[in-house]
Amino acid sequence: MVLRRRFVIANRTIMFGVVLLGVGAISFVMHADTPLTPTDYAHNPALLLEAYRHVEAASVSDAEEQLLHQRHYMSHTMHAIFPTKFAGTALTVLLKKEENTDPNALSGMLSAIDSGGPGSVYVMKIEDGADIAGMGGLMGTAMFARGFAGAVVDGGVRDLPQLKKIGFPVYSTGPVPSTSVSHYRFGGMNLQIDVGGTPVAANDIIVADQDGVVVVPRAHAVDVLILAQKLDNSEHSMYPYIEQFRSIVGAVKHFGRI
C-alpha cells in the first residue's frame, strides 16, 4: 500500500510516497512531477538557492570534496546560537583591529546591513576577534527585518536573548559581552575573507545546519548542488534499508556509499 502526500517547493510539485514493505518496515520514496536540471538552476538563481535550503550541509561538503578536491567547510569552532538550517548568498564584511576614537569607524559595517536583503547571509571576519562581539541584538534585528537568511561571524556575538527571541540564526565562535566600538575599524565589504578556515567571496552560497557551515563557490554552485542532491537521496534511502535489514554493511554494498 502507498500513502501519498503532495506539497510545492519553488513552484514545483513534489510527491512523497510512504510504501509499507511489511511489519515494521517503511520506505520513503520521492517523485518530482518535473525533475529539475542543471539548466533550470543555472537560469534561475532563486530556484538554485531554494534547492540549497533542502540539502544537508554534510552532503554539500562531500560533493565539494568529490568535485573540487578542496575543503570548503568552516571549522568546528563556529557554533550556532540555536539549532538552525538556512542557505543564502554571502555579503562579506571585514573588521580590522585598530584602537580609535572615530565615531564613524564602524559606519560601513552598518551600511553593509542596509545594502542586503532577502536571502543574504552576513559573513563577518573580525581580526583576532574571538573575544570581541562583532554583532548583537541591534544588528541582528536589522538583518531579520530586511529578510537576511542568517549571519556567520568569525568572532563573538552578544545579546543572545534578543537574537533567540526574534529567531535570527547566527553562527559565531561563541557568546561574549564585549564590543567592537573603539577597538575596530570597518575594513571593507564584499571582499574575499577567510572565515572559519575557509575563503568566502561575495555571492558565494552559504549552507548551514546543525552539522556546521559550508561555503559553495558561486562558479560551482550548480554542479555541487546536483551532486549534493544525489548524495542526500542515497543516504536517506539507506536509513529505511538499514532499519529493515539491520545491516550497514549490506546497505553500503547495495547503495555503494557510506
N, C-alpha and C positions, 0 to 999 in steps of 0.2 A: 504494500500500500504506500502511496506517495501523498504526503500533505504538502501543499504549495502555499507560499507566501510571496507577494509581489510588492516591490517598492521602487522608487525612482531616485537615481543618483545622477546628477549632472545631465538631466534631460534624457537619460537612458533608463528604460525599464529593465529591472533585474528580477529574475525569478529564482527563488530558493525552493528546493525540494527536500523534504525530510523523508528518507527512504528507510522503512522498517525492514531490517535484514533478518531479524529473529529475536528471540528472547534476550533482552539486554543489549542488543546491538543496533546502533543507529548510525546511518551515514548521511552526511550533508552534501548536497550537490548543487552547484550554482550554474545557472544558464543565463546568458545575456541574449536578449532578443536581437540586438545588433552589436556584435563584438566590435570593440574599438581597435583601431590600427595605429601604427606609428604616425601615419599621415594625419589622422584625426587629432592626435595630441600635438603634433608639430604646428598645425594650423590654428589651434585653439588653446592658448596659454591658460585660460580659466579652467578648461576641461583637464588639462595636464595637472594643474595644481589641485583640483578636486580629487583626482585619482590618487595623488600622493597622500592625501588625507586618509586614504583607506588601505594603505600598505604599512607593514611594520618596519620600524627603523632598522631592525636586525636584517630583514630581507634586503632593504636598500643598501646597507653596509656590505652584505655578501655580494650583491650584484655589482657594486663598485669594485670590490676586490677581484671578482672574476673578469670584469670587462676592462678595468683601468689598471689593475695590479697596483693599486695605491690605497692607503688608509685615508678615509675621509670622515671618520667618526671622532667626536670630541672625547677628551679624557674623562675618566671616571670621577674626576674632581668636580665636574659640572653636575649640580643637583637641582631637581625640580622642587619648588616650594610646596607643591601638592601633586598627586598623580595626575598626569595630563597626557594629551595626544594632540598634536597640531602640525600643520605644514604651511609654509608661506615663503615669500621671497625676501631675501636679506636686504636690509637697509643698514649699512655698516657705519659705526661711529668709533673714533679713536680719541681717548683722553690721554694727554701727555702729562707726566708728573712735573709740576712746577709750582713752587710756593709763590703766591701773588696776592695783591690787594685790588685786582682789577675786577670791578663788578660785572664786566661783560666777558670774563674769561671763559664761561661755560654757555654763553648765549647760543652758540652754534649747535650744541647738544640738544637744546630745547627746540630750535628751529628745525632740526632734523626730524623730530617727532611730528611737527606740524606739516612736514612735507610727505609723510607717509599716509597710508590709508588701508582699506580692507585688504587683508591678506599679507600685509607687511610683517616682517619679523625684525625687531630692533636688535641688532647684533653689536655689542659693545666690547671693545678691548680697553682695559684700564692698565696702564703701565704699573707694574708692581702693585697691583690693586686688590690682593686677596683680603686685606683688612680695610678696604675703602668701599663704601656703598656707592655704586655707580648710578643707581636709581632707587626710587622708593615709591611711596603711595601716590604722590602728585603726578610723577611721570607715568606711572602705571595707569592711573585713572585717565590721563590724557590719551594714552595709547588705546586703552579699552574703548574710550568714547569715539576714537577715529577708526575703530574696527581692526586694529592690529591682531594678528593671529597669536602673537606671544613675543617674548623677549628672551635673549640669551646674553648673559653678561659674564665676561671673563674677569670677574671681580665680585665684590659683595653686593648685597641688596638689603634694604631695610623696609620698615613699615609693612611687615608681612600680614598683620591683621587686616589692613585695608586691601591689600592685593588679594587675599583669600576671600574677603567679603564680596568683592566685585567679580571674583573668579577669573582673574587675569593670570595666565600661566607664565612663569619666569624660571629659567634655569640660571644658576649662578654658582660661584664657589662656596657660597654659604651666607647666612644672615650676619650682619654686623650693624652696630648703631651709628657708625661714623658718617662723615660727609666728604664729598669731593670739593666742596666750595673752599676756595683759598689755597687748595693744595694741588689742583689740576687745572689744565687749560685744554680747551677743545682743540684737537689736532687734525680734524678733517672728517668729512662724510663721504661715504661710498668709495673709500679706499680699500685695497686688499689688506686685510689684517689677519693675524694669527689668533685664533680663539680656541682655547681648549686643546691646543696642539695641532690644529689643522687650519689651513688657509681658508678664508671666506672672502669672496668678492661680492660686490653689489649685484643683486638679482640672482645670485645662486639660490637654490631651493634648500630650505632648512626643514628637516623632518625630525620630529621629536616625539618620543613616547616614554613609557616607564623604563625602557632599556637604555635610553640616552639620546644624544643628539647627533644627527648625521648631516653632512653638507653635500649637496649634489651640484657639481659644476654645471652651469646653465647649458654649456655646449653639449653635454652628455645626458641631459635630463630625460629625453625621450627613451633612449636605449636603456638607461638604468631603470626607468620605470617599468618597461616591458619585461625585463628580466626579473625585477623585484616582484611583479605580479605573479609570474610563473613560480618563483620560489615560494611565495606566500601560498599559492594554490596547492603546491606539492606538500608543503608542511602541514597545512590544515587538513588535507586529505589523509595524512598519515595518522593523525590523532585517533579517529574512529577505527582505523585498521589496527592500531596497537591495542586499543581497548577491546576490540573483538578477538584478536588472535593472541594477545598478551605476549607479543614478541617484537622488540625493537629491531632485532637482527633481521627478522622476516620483513619488517616494514622497510628497512634500508635496502634490502635486496629487491623488494618489489618496486620501490619508487626511485631507487638509485641515488639517494642523497641522505645526508644527515645534517 
